[in-house]
Amino acid sequence: MEKNIFKLDNEQLKEIARSFKEKVEEGLSTENAEIQCIPTFITPKTNGISGKSLVLDLGGTNYRVALVDFSKSTPAIHPNNGWKKDMSIMKSPGYTREELFKELADMIIGIKREEEMPIGYCFSYPAESTPDGDAKLLRWTKGVDIKEMIREFIGKPLLDYLNERNKIKFTNIKVLNDTVASLFAGLTDNGYDAYIGLIVGTGTNMATFIPADKIKKLNPADNIQGLIPVNLESGNFHPPFLTAVDNTVDVISGTSGKQRFEKAVSGMYLGDILKATFPLEEFEGKFDAQKLTAIMNYPDIYKDVYVQVAQWIYGRSAQLVAASLTGLIMLLKSYNKEIRKICLVAEGSLFWSEYRKGQDYNVIVAEKLRELFKLSGLEDVEVDIKSMNNANLIGTGIAALS
């Protein structure tokens, strides 16, 4: 394949950044916009957090449970990375809420607790936060479709289910998106002017703090003030300059027209892009970003053309992430000219993946950010990209105790 159909030059990436900024502004003003910008009504404590919470983390593939203890200066997590369970079964046709609750509860019942405590529930699907800290499911993504849960509360029914089955009760439950959890985890270091949570793994999304007066769709009667955590749901962004191959992936996905950015960027879809580039060739069924990076890392056992196209798809994904971050930072800077240092807590297996023969994903993002910042008048802004162990668990623990 001689021509790189996935190549984006800096002018195109700048246009993507501008489009992203405009779509976020639209999402802050109107309901059901392309980038939804869902406010989270949990004000995280930045100091004085103490106590223990039970943290649940339901992602695109895995489920984790841990006790997070804030009684010392550094949050302690027991066990070290949480108990983990593969939850691919959620994607089975006809899977029910009762089956999901039983799976979630089974791991919790085995945890020894001597005291009542709150629950923080990191829920990695689009959900509308409610003022009591719960949330309602808007829609499923990542191949899950438990229909009876859509538009229903996520936290309260699970809290009731658990309290019926545990002698030592749980006091309350706070539900937040995984990007908001990453955002909150960044607050453990208060030396920054702004914070962003980013996920690039099975799916992709971002969260940040937005001044309440810029979120025009908030109800004035609620008199909400200060900085509000906002889950952008940026995976639904439809960037310009996608290809005919991306259109094919969109059509065969079963969710045509939705999550176009996610389908161009995230681990769940990168293998589908490679397969759609070679429609007459046969590939194995399960083909995700892990397989894509394996083709790049072990080029001797794959066709040269597959290796080349895998590199193009991988690189474009990282560049699209850099462009979307540039657009978001342009917006934050327009709200507050004093922003200089930004903490970006990045999570996800794809973001931290390694490319042994070239630049790792996170390095491509960082370099492209610097280039786009120069072209966008953001030379005075420095972004510190952080990999935090168990950012989701720490941020969700902060939410539970705030």
DRENDO-1510 file (C-alpha; in Angstrom, 1 decimal, always signed):
<recs>
REC; n; res; u; v; w
REC; 1; MET; +0.0; +0.0; +0.0 .
REC; 2; GLU; +1.8; +3.1; -1.2 .
REC; 3; LYS; -0.4; +5.9; +0.0 .
REC; 4; ASN; -1.0; +6.5; +3.7 .
REC; 5; ILE; -4.7; +7.1; +3.7 .
REC; 6; PHE; -4.6; +7.7; +7.5 .
REC; 7; LYS; -2.1; +10.6; +7.3 .
REC; 8; LEU; -3.1; +13.9; +8.9 .
REC; 9; ASP; -1.0; +17.0; +8.5 .
REC; 10; ASN; -0.8; +19.7; +11.2 .
REC; 11; GLU; -3.3; +21.9; +9.5 .
REC; 12; GLN; -5.8; +19.1; +9.5 .
REC; 13; LEU; -5.1; +18.4; +13.1 .
REC; 14; LYS; -5.5; +22.1; +13.9 .
REC; 15; GLU; -8.9; +22.0; +12.2 .
REC; 16; ILE; -9.8; +18.9; +14.3 .
REC; 17; ALA; -8.8; +20.8; +17.5 .
REC; 18; ARG; -10.9; +23.8; +16.5 .
REC; 19; SER; -13.9; +21.6; +15.7 .
REC; 20; PHE; -13.5; +19.8; +19.1 .
REC; 21; LYS; -13.4; +23.1; +21.0 .
REC; 22; GLU; -16.6; +24.2; +19.2 .
REC; 23; LYS; -18.4; +21.0; +19.9 .
REC; 24; VAL; -17.5; +21.1; +23.6 .
REC; 25; GLU; -18.8; +24.7; +23.8 .
REC; 26; GLU; -22.0; +23.5; +22.2 .
REC; 27; GLY; -22.3; +20.6; +24.6 .
REC; 28; LEU; -21.9; +22.9; +27.6 .
REC; 29; SER; -24.9; +25.0; +26.3 .
REC; 30; THR; -27.3; +22.4; +24.9 .
REC; 31; GLU; -28.6; +19.0; +25.9 .
REC; 32; ASN; -27.9; +15.9; +23.7 .
REC; 33; ALA; -25.2; +17.6; +21.7 .
REC; 34; GLU; -22.6; +15.6; +19.8 .
REC; 35; ILE; -20.1; +16.0; +22.7 .
REC; 36; GLN; -22.5; +15.7; +25.6 .
REC; 37; CYS; -20.5; +17.4; +28.4 .
REC; 38; ILE; -22.3; +15.8; +31.4 .
REC; 39; PRO; -21.8; +17.7; +34.6 .
REC; 40; THR; -21.0; +15.6; +37.7 .
REC; 41; PHE; -22.5; +16.8; +40.9 .
REC; 42; ILE; -19.8; +15.6; +43.2 .
REC; 43; THR; -17.5; +18.3; +44.6 .
REC; 44; PRO; -14.2; +16.5; +45.4 .
REC; 45; LYS; -12.3; +17.3; +48.5 .
REC; 46; THR; -8.8; +18.4; +47.8 .
REC; 47; ASN; -7.6; +18.1; +51.4 .
REC; 48; GLY; -8.9; +16.7; +54.7 .
REC; 49; ILE; -10.0; +13.4; +53.2 .
REC; 50; SER; -10.1; +10.7; +55.8 .
REC; 51; GLY; -11.7; +7.3; +56.3 .
REC; 52; LYS; -12.3; +4.2; +54.2 .
REC; 53; SER; -14.5; +3.4; +51.2 .
REC; 54; LEU; -15.3; +0.4; +49.1 .
REC; 55; VAL; -14.5; +1.2; +45.4 .
REC; 56; LEU; -16.1; -0.6; +42.5 .
REC; 57; ASP; -14.6; -0.1; +39.0 .
REC; 58; LEU; -16.6; -1.4; +36.1 .
REC; 59; GLY; -14.7; -0.9; +32.8 .
REC; 60; GLY; -15.1; -2.1; +29.3 .
REC; 61; THR; -13.6; -5.5; +30.0 .
REC; 62; ASN; -12.7; -5.8; +33.6 .
REC; 63; TYR; -14.4; -5.3; +37.0 .
REC; 64; ARG; -12.3; -4.4; +40.1 .
REC; 65; VAL; -13.1; -4.1; +43.8 .
REC; 66; ALA; -10.8; -2.6; +46.5 .
REC; 67; LEU; -10.9; -1.0; +49.9 .
REC; 68; VAL; -9.3; +2.5; +49.7 .
REC; 69; ASP; -8.1; +4.0; +53.0 .
REC; 70; PHE; -7.3; +7.7; +53.3 .
REC; 71; SER; -6.2; +7.6; +57.0 .
REC; 72; LYS; -2.5; +8.2; +56.1 .
REC; 73; SER; -0.9; +10.7; +53.9 .
REC; 74; THR; -0.7; +8.3; +50.9 .
REC; 75; PRO; -4.0; +6.5; +50.0 .
REC; 76; ALA; -3.7; +2.8; +50.8 .
REC; 77; ILE; -5.4; +0.3; +48.5 .
REC; 78; HIS; -6.2; -3.3; +49.6 .
REC; 79; PRO; -5.4; -5.5; +47.9 .
REC; 80; ASN; -2.7; -3.6; +45.9 .
REC; 81; ASN; -4.4; -3.4; +42.6 .
REC; 82; GLY; -7.9; -4.5; +43.7 .
REC; 83; TRP; -9.6; -7.8; +43.1 .
REC; 84; LYS; -10.1; -8.2; +39.4 .
REC; 85; LYS; -12.6; -10.2; +37.3 .
REC; 86; ASP; -13.1; -10.4; +33.5 .
REC; 87; MET; -16.6; -9.1; +32.7 .
REC; 88; SER; -16.8; -9.8; +29.0 .
REC; 89; ILE; -19.9; -11.8; +29.8 .
REC; 90; MET; -21.7; -8.5; +30.1 .
REC; 91; LYS; -21.6; -8.3; +26.2 .
REC; 92; SER; -23.6; -11.6; +25.9 .
REC; 93; PRO; -27.0; -11.1; +24.2 .
REC; 94; GLY; -29.9; -11.1; +26.7 .
REC; 95; TYR; -27.6; -10.5; +29.7 .
REC; 96; THR; -29.8; -9.0; +32.5 .
REC; 97; ARG; -29.4; -6.5; +35.4 .
REC; 98; GLU; -29.9; -9.3; +37.9 .
REC; 99; GLU; -27.0; -11.2; +36.4 .
REC; 100; LEU; -24.8; -8.1; +36.5 .
REC; 101; PHE; -25.7; -7.3; +40.1 .
REC; 102; LYS; -25.0; -10.9; +41.2 .
REC; 103; GLU; -21.5; -10.8; +39.5 .
REC; 104; LEU; -20.8; -7.4; +41.2 .
REC; 105; ALA; -22.0; -8.6; +44.6 .
REC; 106; ASP; -20.1; -11.9; +44.6 .
REC; 107; MET; -16.7; -10.2; +44.9 .
REC; 108; ILE; -17.9; -7.8; +47.5 .
REC; 109; ILE; -19.4; -10.4; +49.9 .
REC; 110; GLY; -16.0; -12.0; +50.3 .
REC; 111; ILE; -14.4; -8.7; +51.6 .
REC; 112; LYS; -13.9; -8.6; +55.4 .
REC; 113; ARG; -15.2; -5.3; +56.9 .
REC; 114; GLU; -15.6; -4.4; +60.5 .
REC; 115; GLU; -17.4; -1.1; +59.9 .
REC; 116; GLU; -20.0; +0.6; +57.7 .
REC; 117; MET; -18.6; +2.6; +54.9 .
REC; 118; PRO; -19.6; +4.4; +51.7 .
REC; 119; ILE; -19.2; +3.0; +48.2 .
REC; 120; GLY; -17.6; +4.8; +45.2 .
REC; 121; TYR; -18.7; +3.3; +41.9 .
REC; 122; CYS; -16.5; +4.1; +38.9 .
REC; 123; PHE; -18.9; +3.4; +36.0 .
REC; 124; SER; -17.3; +3.6; +32.6 .
REC; 125; TYR; -20.5; +4.2; +30.5 .
REC; 126; PRO; -22.4; +7.4; +29.6 .
REC; 127; ALA; -24.5; +8.4; +32.6 .
REC; 128; GLU; -26.2; +11.6; +33.7 .
REC; 129; SER; -25.1; +12.6; +37.2 .
REC; 130; THR; -27.8; +13.6; +39.7 .
REC; 131; PRO; -27.4; +16.1; +42.5 .
REC; 132; ASP; -27.4; +13.4; +45.2 .
REC; 133; GLY; -24.2; +11.8; +43.6 .
REC; 134; ASP; -26.0; +9.0; +41.9 .
REC; 135; ALA; -26.4; +8.8; +38.1 .
REC; 136; LYS; -28.8; +7.5; +35.4 .
REC; 137; LEU; -27.6; +5.4; +32.5 .
REC; 138; LEU; -27.9; +7.2; +29.2 .
REC; 139; ARG; -26.7; +4.4; +26.9 .
REC; 140; TRP; -24.4; +1.5; +26.8 .
REC; 141; THR; -21.1; +1.5; +24.8 .
REC; 142; LYS; -18.3; -1.0; +24.2 .
REC; 143; GLY; -20.6; -3.8; +23.0 .
REC; 144; VAL; -22.8; -3.9; +26.2 .
REC; 145; ASP; -26.6; -3.7; +25.9 .
REC; 146; ILE; -28.6; -4.4; +29.1 .
REC; 147; LYS; -31.8; -2.7; +28.0 .
REC; 148; GLU; -33.7; -2.7; +31.3 .
REC; 149; MET; -31.0; -0.5; +32.9 .
REC; 150; ILE; -31.2; +2.4; +30.3 .
REC; 151; ARG; -32.6; +5.7; +31.9 .
REC; 152; GLU; -32.6; +4.0; +35.3 .
REC; 153; PHE; -30.5; +4.9; +38.4 .
REC; 154; ILE; -27.2; +3.1; +38.6 .
REC; 155; GLY; -26.2; +3.4; +42.3 .
REC; 156; LYS; -29.3; +3.2; +44.5 .
REC; 157; PRO; -30.6; -0.2; +43.1 .
REC; 158; LEU; -27.1; -1.7; +43.6 .
REC; 159; LEU; -26.7; -0.2; +47.1 .
REC; 160; ASP; -30.1; -1.8; +48.1 .
REC; 161; TYR; -29.1; -5.1; +46.5 .
REC; 162; LEU; -25.9; -5.2; +48.5 .
REC; 163; ASN; -27.4; -4.0; +51.8 .
REC; 164; GLU; -30.0; -6.8; +51.6 .
REC; 165; ARG; -27.1; -9.3; +51.4 .
REC; 166; ASN; -24.6; -7.9; +53.8 .
REC; 167; LYS; -24.8; -7.7; +57.6 .
REC; 168; ILE; -22.5; -4.7; +57.8 .
REC; 169; LYS; -24.3; -2.1; +55.7 .
REC; 170; PHE; -23.0; +0.5; +53.2 .
REC; 171; THR; -23.9; +4.1; +54.1 .
REC; 172; ASN; -24.3; +5.6; +50.6 .
REC; 173; ILE; -23.0; +5.3; +47.0 .
REC; 174; LYS; -21.5; +7.9; +44.6 .
REC; 175; VAL; -21.4; +7.1; +40.9 .
REC; 176; LEU; -18.9; +8.7; +38.6 .
REC; 177; ASN; -17.3; +8.1; +35.2 .
REC; 178; ASP; -13.8; +6.7; +34.9 .
REC; 179; THR; -12.5; +9.9; +33.3 .
REC; 180; VAL; -13.9; +11.9; +36.2 .
REC; 181; ALA; -12.2; +9.4; +38.6 .
REC; 182; SER; -8.9; +10.0; +36.8 .
REC; 183; LEU; -9.5; +13.7; +37.0 .
REC; 184; PHE; -10.1; +13.5; +40.8 .
REC; 185; ALA; -6.9; +11.4; +41.3 .
REC; 186; GLY; -4.9; +14.3; +39.8 .
REC; 187; LEU; -6.0; +16.4; +42.7 .
REC; 188; THR; -3.7; +14.5; +45.0 .
REC; 189; ASP; -1.1; +16.9; +43.7 .
REC; 190; ASN; -2.3; +20.5; +44.0 .
REC; 191; GLY; +0.6; +22.2; +42.1 .
REC; 192; TYR; -1.4; +22.7; +38.8 .
REC; 193; ASP; -3.6; +25.3; +37.3 .
REC; 194; ALA; -5.9; +22.9; +35.6 .
REC; 195; TYR; -6.6; +19.1; +35.5 .
REC; 196; ILE; -7.8; +16.7; +32.8 .
REC; 197; GLY; -8.6; +13.0; +33.0 .
REC; 198; LEU; -8.1; +11.0; +29.8 .
REC; 199; ILE; -8.9; +7.3; +29.0 .
REC; 200; VAL; -7.5; +5.7; +25.9 .
REC; 201; GLY; -8.1; +1.9; +26.3 .
REC; 202; THR; -11.0; -0.2; +25.1 .
REC; 203; GLY; -12.8; +3.1; +24.6 .
REC; 204; THR; -11.8; +6.7; +24.9 .
REC; 205; ASN; -13.1; +9.7; +26.8 .
REC; 206; MET; -12.1; +12.9; +28.7 .
REC; 207; ALA; -13.1; +14.9; +31.7 .
REC; 208; THR; -12.1; +18.3; +33.1 .
REC; 209; PHE; -13.3; +21.1; +35.5 .
REC; 210; ILE; -15.4; +23.8; +33.8 .
REC; 211; PRO; -16.5; +27.0; +35.6 .
REC; 212; ALA; -20.2; +26.7; +36.4 .
REC; 213; ASP; -21.1; +30.0; +34.6 .
REC; 214; LYS; -19.7; +28.6; +31.3 .
REC; 215; ILE; -22.1; +25.6; +31.5 .
REC; 216; LYS; -25.2; +27.4; +30.1 .
REC; 217; LYS; -27.4; +24.4; +30.3 .
REC; 218; LEU; -27.3; +24.2; +34.1 .
REC; 219; ASN; -30.6; +25.2; +35.8 .
REC; 220; PRO; -30.1; +28.7; +37.2 .
REC; 221; ALA; -32.5; +27.8; +40.1 .
REC; 222; ASP; -30.0; +25.2; +41.3 .
REC; 223; ASN; -27.5; +28.1; +41.9 .
REC; 224; ILE; -24.4; +25.9; +41.2 .
REC; 225; GLN; -21.1; +27.7; +41.4 .
REC; 226; GLY; -17.4; +27.1; +41.2 .
REC; 227; LEU; -15.6; +24.5; +39.1 .
REC; 228; ILE; -17.8; +21.6; +38.0 .
REC; 229; PRO; -16.3; +18.2; +37.0 .
REC; 230; VAL; -17.6; +17.5; +33.4 .
REC; 231; ASN; -17.6; +14.1; +31.7 .
REC; 232; LEU; -17.2; +15.2; +28.1 .
REC; 233; GLU; -18.2; +11.8; +26.5 .
REC; 234; SER; -15.8; +12.8; +23.8 .
REC; 235; GLY; -15.8; +9.4; +22.1 .
REC; 236; ASN; -19.0; +10.6; +20.3 .
REC; 237; PHE; -17.1; +13.5; +18.6 .
REC; 238; HIS; -17.3; +13.2; +14.8 .
REC; 239; PRO; -13.9; +14.6; +13.7 .
REC; 240; PRO; -13.4; +15.9; +10.1 .
REC; 241; PHE; -11.0; +14.0; +7.8 .
REC; 242; LEU; -12.1; +10.4; +8.6 .
REC; 243; THR; -11.6; +8.0; +5.7 .
REC; 244; ALA; -13.9; +5.6; +3.7 .
REC; 245; VAL; -12.4; +2.8; +5.8 .
REC; 246; ASP; -13.6; +4.5; +9.0 .
REC; 247; ASN; -17.1; +4.7; +7.4 .
REC; 248; THR; -17.0; +1.0; +6.8 .
REC; 249; VAL; -16.0; +0.3; +10.4 .
REC; 250; ASP; -18.9; +2.6; +11.5 .
REC; 251; VAL; -21.4; +0.7; +9.4 .
REC; 252; ILE; -20.4; -2.8; +10.5 .
REC; 253; SER; -20.2; -1.7; +14.2 .
REC; 254; GLY; -24.0; -2.0; +14.8 .
REC; 255; THR; -24.0; +1.6; +16.2 .
REC; 256; SER; -23.8; +3.5; +12.9 .
REC; 257; GLY; -23.2; +7.3; +13.3 .
REC; 258; LYS; -22.3; +7.1; +17.0 .
REC; 259; GLN; -18.9; +7.2; +18.8 .
REC; 260; ARG; -17.0; +8.1; +15.6 .
REC; 261; PHE; -14.0; +9.5; +17.4 .
REC; 262; GLU; -13.8; +6.3; +19.6 .
REC; 263; LYS; -14.0; +4.1; +16.5 .
REC; 264; ALA; -11.0; +5.9; +15.0 .
REC; 265; VAL; -9.0; +6.0; +18.2 .
REC; 266; SER; -9.7; +3.3; +20.8 .
REC; 267; GLY; -8.4; -0.2; +21.3 .
REC; 268; MET; -11.7; -1.9; +20.7 .
REC; 269; TYR; -11.7; -0.7; +17.0 .
REC; 270; LEU; -8.2; -0.3; +15.8 .
REC; 271; GLY; -8.1; -4.0; +14.6 .
REC; 272; ASP; -11.4; -3.5; +12.8 .
REC; 273; ILE; -9.8; -0.5; +10.9 .
REC; 274; LEU; -6.9; -2.8; +9.8 .
REC; 275; LYS; -9.3; -5.5; +8.7 .
REC; 276; ALA; -11.5; -3.1; +6.8 .
REC; 277; THR; -8.4; -1.8; +5.0 .
REC; 278; PHE; -7.9; -5.3; +3.6 .
REC; 279; PRO; -11.5; -6.4; +2.9 .
REC; 280; LEU; -10.5; -9.4; +0.8 .
REC; 281; GLU; -8.1; -10.9; +3.3 .
REC; 282; GLU; -8.9; -13.2; +6.2 .
REC; 283; PHE; -8.2; -12.2; +9.8 .
REC; 284; GLU; -9.0; -13.9; +13.1 .
REC; 285; GLY; -12.2; -12.9; +14.8 .
REC; 286; LYS; -10.9; -11.1; +17.9 .
REC; 287; PHE; -8.6; -8.4; +16.7 .
REC; 288; ASP; -8.0; -5.5; +19.1 .
REC; 289; ALA; -5.3; -3.0; +19.8 .
REC; 290; GLN; -3.2; -5.6; +21.6 .
REC; 291; LYS; -3.1; -7.6; +18.4 .
REC; 292; LEU; -2.4; -4.5; +16.4 .
REC; 293; THR; +0.7; -3.6; +18.5 .
REC; 294; ALA; +1.8; -7.3; +18.3 .
REC; 295; ILE; +1.9; -6.9; +14.5 .
REC; 296; MET; +4.0; -3.8; +14.9 .
REC; 297; ASN; +6.3; -5.3; +17.5 .
REC; 298; TYR; +6.9; -8.6; +15.8 .
REC; 299; PRO; +7.0; -7.6; +12.1 .
REC; 300; ASP; +9.0; -10.7; +10.9 .
REC; 301; ILE; +5.9; -12.9; +11.3 .
REC; 302; TYR; +3.4; -10.7; +9.5 .
REC; 303; LYS; +3.1; -9.3; +5.9 .
REC; 304; ASP; +5.0; -6.0; +5.5 .
REC; 305; VAL; +1.9; -4.2; +4.3 .
REC; 306; TYR; +0.0; -5.2; +7.5 .
REC; 307; VAL; +2.9; -3.9; +9.7 .
REC; 308; GLN; +3.0; -0.6; +7.7 .
REC; 309; VAL; -0.8; +0.0; +7.9 .
REC; 310; ALA; -0.8; -1.0; +11.6 .
REC; 311; GLN; +1.8; +1.7; +12.2 .
REC; 312; TRP; -0.3; +4.3; +10.4 .
REC; 313; ILE; -3.5; +3.4; +12.3 .
REC; 314; TYR; -1.6; +3.5; +15.7 .
REC; 315; GLY; +0.0; +6.8; +14.9 .
REC; 316; ARG; -3.2; +8.5; +13.7 .
REC; 317; SER; -5.0; +7.4; +16.8 .
REC; 318; ALA; -2.3; +9.2; +19.0 .
REC; 319; GLN; -2.4; +12.3; +16.8 .
REC; 320; LEU; -6.2; +12.5; +17.0 .
REC; 321; VAL; -5.9; +12.3; +20.8 .
REC; 322; ALA; -3.4; +15.1; +20.7 .
REC; 323; ALA; -5.7; +17.2; +18.5 .
REC; 324; SER; -8.7; +16.7; +20.8 .
REC; 325; LEU; -6.6; +17.7; +23.9 .
REC; 326; THR; -5.4; +20.8; +22.1 .
REC; 327; GLY; -9.0; +21.8; +21.4 .
REC; 328; LEU; -10.0; +21.3; +25.0 .
REC; 329; ILE; -6.9; +23.2; +26.3 .
REC; 330; MET; -7.7; +26.1; +23.9 .
REC; 331; LEU; -11.1; +26.2; +25.6 .
REC; 332; LEU; -9.8; +26.1; +29.1 .
REC; 333; LYS; -7.3; +28.8; +28.3 .
REC; 334; SER; -10.1; +31.0; +26.9 .
REC; 335; TYR; -11.8; +30.8; +30.3 .
REC; 336; ASN; -8.6; +31.4; +32.3 .
REC; 337; LYS; -5.6; +33.1; +30.7 .
REC; 338; GLU; -3.5; +32.3; +33.8 .
REC; 339; ILE; -3.4; +28.6; +33.1 .
REC; 340; ARG; +0.2; +27.5; +32.6 .
REC; 341; LYS; +0.6; +24.0; +34.1 .
REC; 342; ILE; -1.9; +21.3; +33.4 .
REC; 343; CYS; -2.0; +17.9; +35.0 .
REC; 344; LEU; -3.2; +15.2; +32.5 .
REC; 345; VAL; -3.9; +11.9; +34.3 .
REC; 346; ALA; -3.9; +9.4; +31.4 .
REC; 347; GLU; -5.3; +5.9; +31.8 .
REC; 348; GLY; -5.8; +3.0; +29.4 .
REC; 349; SER; -3.8; +0.1; +27.9 .
REC; 350; LEU; -3.5; +1.7; +24.5 .
REC; 351; PHE; -2.2; +5.1; +25.8 .
REC; 352; TRP; +0.6; +3.3; +27.7 .
REC; 353; SER; +1.3; +0.7; +25.0 .
REC; 354; GLU; +4.8; +0.1; +23.7 .
REC; 355; TYR; +6.0; +0.2; +20.2 .
REC; 356; ARG; +9.5; -1.5; +20.3 .
REC; 357; LYS; +10.5; -0.4; +16.8 .
REC; 358; GLY; +9.5; +3.2; +17.1 .
REC; 359; GLN; +7.8; +5.8; +19.3 .
REC; 360; ASP; +5.4; +4.6; +22.1 .
REC; 361; TYR; +1.8; +5.9; +21.9 .
REC; 362; ASN; +2.2; +8.4; +24.8 .
REC; 363; VAL; +5.4; +9.8; +23.2 .
REC; 364; ILE; +3.6; +10.5; +19.9 .
REC; 365; VAL; +0.8; +12.3; +21.9 .
REC; 366; ALA; +3.3; +14.4; +23.8 .
REC; 367; GLU; +5.3; +15.4; +20.7 .
REC; 368; LYS; +2.2; +16.2; +18.6 .
REC; 369; LEU; +0.8; +18.3; +21.5 .
REC; 370; ARG; +4.0; +20.4; +21.5 .
REC; 371; GLU; +3.7; +21.0; +17.8 .
REC; 372; LEU; +0.0; +21.9; +17.9 .
REC; 373; PHE; +0.5; +24.2; +20.9 .
REC; 374; LYS; +3.1; +26.2; +18.9 .
REC; 375; LEU; +0.6; +26.5; +16.0 .
REC; 376; SER; -2.3; +27.4; +18.3 .
REC; 377; GLY; -0.8; +30.1; +20.5 .
REC; 378; LEU; -0.4; +27.9; +23.5 .
REC; 379; GLU; +3.4; +28.0; +23.8 .
REC; 380; ASP; +3.2; +29.1; +27.5 .
REC; 381; VAL; +1.2; +26.0; +28.5 .
REC; 382; GLU; +3.0; +22.9; +29.8 .
REC; 383; VAL; +1.1; +19.6; +30.1 .
REC; 384; ASP; +2.4; +17.0; +32.6 .
REC; 385; ILE; +1.2; +13.6; +31.4 .
REC; 386; LYS; +0.9; +11.3; +34.4 .
REC; 387; SER; +0.6; +7.6; +34.8 .
REC; 388; MET; -0.8; +7.0; +38.2 .
REC; 389; ASN; -1.1; +3.6; +39.7 .
REC; 390; ASN; -4.8; +2.9; +40.4 .
REC; 391; ALA; -5.9; +6.4; +39.5 .
REC; 392; ASN; -9.5; +5.1; +39.0 .
REC; 393; LEU; -9.6; +3.6; +42.5 .
REC; 394; ILE; -8.0; +6.7; +44.2 .
REC; 395; GLY; -10.3; +9.2; +42.4 .
REC; 396; THR; -13.4; +7.1; +43.1 .
REC; 397; GLY; -12.4; +6.8; +46.8 .
REC; 398; ILE; -12.1; +10.6; +46.9 .
REC; 399; ALA; -15.6; +10.9; +45.4 .
REC; 400; ALA; -17.0; +8.4; +48.0 .
REC; 401; LEU; -15.7; +10.4; +50.9 .
REC; 402; SER; -16.4; +13.9; +49.5 .
</recs>
